[in-house]
């Protein structure tokens, strides 16, 4: 983690919001309520620039919320390609997502390079709509740096976002449990390496913000998660893989 970027000045500038689908927006949508996705807004209060992380369901409401706070959307960050995070067809149900966002707020969708073809296929976005990244790339939102961490396992191009000692983890890691690996592109060994190696540099005092509300708490310190989450109990890769029947 780049501690030099975590400064009191940037903390004051940081605009950070966590919204729960079906409660904070998309009320009355049974799919949004059932899936319990979190959407995040990350921005710079001074410049007014903001990006949405995994915008889905009632995209117009998300844009309205950002604009009501005096911010404007300049991009989107996708943790992975699943429709409940970026929009598209979910078991016959069409979900709004990044494609609808681009019609209202022309901008780029930042994806991990390995995930780009999957996002194109699921959302109908074109290659030119996407900005493909490698692990360690930094997306600047005003003066706020967001570090992208490639964490394959749930999907080939899953990624987490580290900003001001906050880890927005998508479906890579929840407060309890982690992303499933039995969907197309899932790989339990890669997920083990992501949790134990890719995220090992994220400090215990960093706050974990997951992709779904699968715990009564909306977020928790990484140290507490490492202590209480059963996915960190295996002492070897072989033990971890047995959790997934691999």
N, C-alpha and C positions, 0 to 999 in steps of 0.2 A: 504494500500500500504506500502511496506517495504522501507521506505525512505533511510535506511542505505545502500541499494544496489545501489542507484542512486548516484554514485560518479563521480567526474570529470575524475578520472582514467579510470573507466569503460566506460564512455562516449567516451573517446579517443580510447578505444579498440573496441568499438561497430562498427560492420559492419552491415549496415541497408540499404536495397534497396526496392523500391516499383516499380513494373513493371505492365503495363496495357496490358492485352491480346488484340491482334488485332492491337496494335500500337507499343509497345516496343518489342514484340515477337509475333509469330503467325500471322504475317502480311499476308493479303490475305485470312485468314480463316474467312469465313462469320459468323460462329457460335461464334468464339472468339470475333469478332468485335461486334456482336449483344449483347452478354452476358456481355461484358465489365468487366471481372473479374480482380481484382488485385491479383498478386502473390508477396509474400514478401520473402526476404532473410535476415536472422538474423545470425550474426556470431561474432567471436572474431578475430580481425585483427592480433593479436600477434600469436595465435596458428594456424590461418588459417581455423578453423572449422566453418562450416556454416550449418544451416538448412533452408529448403524451406517451406514456409507456403502455403498450398493449391496449389501445383504444378499441372497444367493442361494444355491441348492443346499441344503446342510445347515444350515438356519436354526437349528434347535435346538442344534446344536453351537456356533454362533456365540454364541447367548445364554448357553450354559453357560460358554464361555470368558470372556465379560465378567463374569459373576457370580462365577466362580472368582477373578477379580482384585479382588473386593470392590466392583464397580461394578454399576449397574442401568441398563437401557436406557429412555430417555425419548423416543426419536424415531429416525427414519431420514432420511437424506439420499439423494436419487436424482440421480445425474449425468445420466441419460437413461432413456428408456423401454424399451430393448432387454431381452428376457427374461433374458439372461445377467447382467443387472445388477439387475433388480427382480422376476424371476420371470415365469411365464406359459408359453405354448406356444412351444417352440423346435423348429421342423421336426418336429412331432408328439411331442416329448418335453415333458412337463409339469415345469417347474422350480419348486421352492419359492422364495419371495421375500417381498416386503413384506406380502402378504396373510396368509401364514402367521405372519410376525412379529407382526402385529397381534392374532392370536388368543392369543398368549402374553404379549405386552407391549403392551397397548392404548396407542397413542400416535399422533402425527401423522407423515405422510410428507411431508417438505419437498421440493417440486418447483419448477422454474421455471414461471412462469405459462403459457407457450406449450406446455409439455410435459404439463400436467395432463390434457388429454383423451386423449393417447396412453397415459399411465400407467394411466388408468382402463380404457381399452379392453384393454390387454395383461394387466393384473394382475387385473381384476375388482374392484378397490377402488372404493369410492364416492367421490363428490366430497367428502363430509364427512370421509373418511379423510385427505384431502390438505390441505396448507397451501401455497397457491400464492404464489410470491415473484417479485419483480422484481430485476434486476441491481443489486448494491450493498446489498441487504438483508443484515442480520446476524442470524444465529441464535445465541442465547446458550445455552450448555450449562454450567450453573452460572455461573461467572464467566469462562468461556472464550468469546471471540467468534469466530464462523466467518463470514467474509465470502463471500457468494455472487456469483459472476461469471458472467453469461450469456454463453456462448460457442457460438452456433449454428454449424452447418455439418455436423457428423456427424449431428445431428438438430436440429429447429427450436428445442428448448428445452434443449439440452445446457448444463450448468453445471459450473464448477469451484469448489472450496472452498479458501479461503486461511485458514490458521490457524497462528499463531506461525511465520511464515516457511516454511511448508510448503504446497505447492500440490498438492491432490488433484485430478487432472485428468480422471478418467474416461477416455473414449475421444477426448477432444479432442486430447490430445497424449501421445505415448509418448516414451520415451527415444530410440527410433529410429522415425521415421514419425509419422503422425497418423491420426485416424479416417477410415474410408472414407466416401465421399459418394454411393455408388450405391445405397443403401438408401432406403426411403420417408422423405421429409423431408430427405434430404441435399442440401447445397448447397456446392460447392467455393468459390465466391466468398465466401460467409459464413464458411467455415472460414478462408480466407486473412485476412479482416478480424479474426476472433477471435484468430488466432495473432499477427498483427502489430500489432493495435491493442488489443483487449480485454486481452490478456496482456502488453502492452508495459510496464505499470507494475509487473509482478512482478519484483523485483530478481534479478540474476544469482546472488546468494548464497542465494536461496530454494531449497529442495529440492523437486524434482519427484517426485511419487508417482503413477504411471500406473494405468490401469484394468486392464491386462493385463501379464503377464510376458513381454514380447516381446524382452527383452534379458537378458543374464546378470546384470546389476545390478538390484536391486529398486527403486532410486531413484538420482537424480543431481542435482547442482546445475543450476539453469536456465541459468547461463552456459555450462556444458559442453554442455548440450543444444542451446543456440542455436548453438554452435560446430560440433558434430559431427552434429546431426540434419539430413539432407538437405532436409527441408521448409523450412528457413530459408535455403537457398542461393539460391532465386530472388530476383532484385533488383526484380521488379515483379509485379503481380497477373497480368499476361498470362503471364509465365514460370511462375508457380505453377499457373495453370489448365491449362497444357500438361502438367503432371505428371499431371493427372487426365483428360487427353484432352478437356478442355472448350474 
